[in-house]
Amino acid sequence: MFEKFEWIQERYEELSEAIVQPETIADTAKYQALLKERASLEPQVTAWSAYRELLRHIDEAREMLSDPDLAEVAQAELTELEARRETLEQELRLLLLPRDPNDDHNVIIEIRAGAGGEEAGLFGAVLLRMYSRYAERHGFKVEPISSSTTELGGVKEAVISLVGQGAFSRMKYESGVHRVQRVPVTEANGKIQTSTCTVAVLPEAEEVDLHIDPKDLRVDVYRSTGHGGQCVNTTDSAVRITHLPTGVVVTCQDQKSQLKNRDKAMQVLRTRLLEQMRSEKDAAYAENRRIQVGTGDRSERIRTYNFREGRVTDHRIGLVLYRIADIVDGDLDEIIDSLRREEQAELLRSGSVM
C-alpha cells in the first residue's frame, strides 16, 4: 500500500522544480494551481519522510541486538520504535484516503429558521453565534453576507462566509437539520418546545474555478433595511445581482460600502453557480444541498440541543455530550473530530485509498 508514497514524493519534487521556472511564474493561474497541488502533498511527504527515518532507526536497533553490551538497551529502544511504527503506519493509511478537493476552500454557511416559529429564529441566532465563536477559535475570518432578523432578534435567514485554510474540511459536517429543545422566551407556562434550523455548508468557489461574463449579470442597488450604522440605512449600498442565464439571484446588504456588498454578492453567486455546474455533471450532487437541509421538519435532524438537560446529541454517530454551554459557545472540536474519525474509519473499512 505504501508504494504510493514514492510516487507522491516524486510528484512533490517535480512540482517544486516546476514552480521556480520563469514560464510557470509568468502564468499566474498555472503557478497558483501548482502551488496548491504541492501544498496538498506536503502532509504525505512529511509523514513518509518521518516513516522512512523511523525504519532506519529500527534497522540500527536490530543490528545492536547482536552486541551483548548493548542488547538490553537496543531491545528497549526497539520496543518503543515498533510502537511508534504502528502509529505512523496508521497515519499513513489515513493520508492515503480520498481527499475532498474542497477541503482547503473557504465556506459559505446558510442558516435558516425551520419549524417552530419565533423560537426557531432565536435558535438560528444561537447557531450563528456558535459558528462565529468557533471561527474565532480557529483563526477563521467571519464575513457577514446577508441576514434577515425577527422582531425578537432571531434569525430568519443568515448567510456568512468563513475565510481560512481548511475551513470547509471542518465545517462540512455541520450541514443538516439542527433541533433545539428548550423553554422558549415566548412560553409563559414553562413548556419545552422543539424547534429546528437548517444549515447548509458550501465550499466557496474561487475565481479560478469559474468565469462569469459581466454581460450575463443584472446589478440592482437599493437602500439597506434593518439594523445598521450611519451609512447602511441612508445610502443605496445594498446590492442585488441576478445571473440572467440561470436566474440565480443573490443579495448582500450587510456592508456599509456598495462596492463591498457587490464583492460579497459575487462571491456567493460564484459559489452557487459552481454548485449548479457540479450538479449538472453529477446527478448525485444535485441532491447535495437538498439532502443537507432537508425540509426543516423536527424529525429530520443531525443534532439535538437539549438545554434543560444540558445535553447535545449528534445522531449520526450517537455521540452524547453534557456540556451544551461550551458547545453553543463554539467549542465544537470534540463533535467535529469524532465525525471526522468515523468518516475515516468507514473509508478504511471500505478499502478506499487514493
Summary of the structure (lengths in Angstrom):
residues: 354
radius of gyration: 25.1
end to end distance: 10.1
largest distance: 87.1
contacts: 1073
relative contact order: 0.11
helix: 48%
strand: 20%
